[in-house]
Each structure stands twice: as structure tokens, then as C-alpha cells.
């Protein structure tokens, strides 16, 4: 049975409003993958780092998920744009699709993520 305890990602200050996010290792459906956390509207959100169109990582450089205005997340490969607060694709080849959310918490200056039945702790 998987352990669903929260797993530390980083200090809160490492995640910049509408800017740089932080990647972290996960296992998704039994395969190595990455998740990421970003901050938008003062709230931290977490997603599986996988475009809804084709399962490829979104960031164009490590931790760079937002497009230049800081209002949308963008897939560096396909140009799909996603609403940061919902993960919903607002434009591009996956319009109407969604990024897979990962539950996150922010407490006492620390961000952590919570495994579920699909996204679990990275394999050791």
C-alpha cells in the first residue's frame, strides 16, 4: 500500500509569483516522471509535468513554466497554454484538456506535495 504522507518540495520563497517554479521527482502510473509547483495569485499549485496533448514535459528551461506575461503556463514544445489555477488548456492543440493536478500544501514557509493513487513518491 502506498504511503500518502506529504513530501517536502522546497522553501516557499523558491516559488516565484507568476515566475520560476520548482520541479520534483515522482512516479506516475509506475513510471519515472516529474511534478512541479508554481505560484499564481498568491496560491501554490502543483501539477504533473506532462502536457495534456502529448506526454512531454512543459518547461522550456528547468522551472520555467509560465509564458512571458506570467498569466499562463505554456508547453515549450506545442505552445499549449494552461490556466495556472486550474490546469485547464485555454489554447493550443489540447484545448479543453487539463494538466493532472498534484495536491500541495504550504505551511510554515515550506511547500510539500501529497501522493495519491496515480502519482506516488519517486522510486528509490
N, C-alpha and C positions, 0 to 999 in steps of 0.2 A: 504494500500500500504506500503511495507517495506521501511525502512529508509536505504539508501545506503551510508551514510556518513562513513568515515574512523573511526575505533575504535582502540584506543590505546592498544598495547600489552605490551611493555616493553621498557626500555632504550636499545639503540644499543649495549652497552657494555655487556649486559646479554646474547647475542647470539654469541657463540664462533665459529670461523672458523673451520669447519670440526669436531666440537665437540658438546658440550651441546646446545640444542635448548630450546625453551620456548613454553609451551602448553598454550592454551586459550580456554575458553568455547564458543561454537557456537550451533546453531540449524541447523541440516542438514535434509532436507526433512521433517521438522516438529518434529524431534526427537532430544533430547539432545545428543551432541557429543562434540568432542574437535578438534581443529585445532592446528597446530604447525608452528613455524618459525625456520629456520636453516640458517646458513651462509656457502656458498661454493664459492670459487673463488672470495671472497670479496663482493659477492652479497647475499642479503637476499631473501629467497624463502619461500612460505607458502603453506601448504597442509592440507587437511582434514586428521585427524589421523585415517585412516582406510585402511587396506591392500586391494589391488586390488583382491586378491584371495578369502579371506573370510573377511567380515567386522568386523575386530578386530583391536584394537589399535596396532601401531607398536612398540612404545618404550618399552625397556626391563626394564628400571627404568625411573622415571619421567624426561623427557627432553633428554634422551639418545636414539637418533635415528640413529646415524652413527655406522657402524661396526668398528672394531679395527683400520683399516688403515685410517679412516676418508675420504674415497673416495666414499662410497656408503651408502645410507640409508638402514636399514635392518629391516624386520619384525621379532620381537623376537619370535613369535610363529611358523612361517612357514619357516623362513630363506630366504625369497624372498629378493633380493637386487634391489634397485632402484637408478637410476642416480639422484643425488640431484638437478641438474639444469633443469631437465625435468619431473621428477617423473616417467619416463618410467621404467618398470620392466626389468632388464637386466639378471635375472637368478632366477630360482625357479619355483614354481607351477603357477605363473601368468605371465610368460614370455610374453612380448608384451603388457601387460596391463599397466595401468597408475594410479598413485595416482591422486586424484582430487585436482587440484591447487586452491589456495585461493590467490587472488590478495593482495599484500602487498606493503607498501611504507616505505621508510626510509628517514626521514627529520629531521634536527637539533638534531641529536642524539636520535631520537625516532623511534620506529617501530610501524606501525599500519596496520590493515587489513581492507579490503573493502568487505562488504557483497554483495551478488548477489542474483539471484532468487532461488538458491538451498541452499546456506549457508548464514544464517542470524544471527543477534545478538541472543545471548543466551536468552532463556525465563527468564523473571524476576521471 
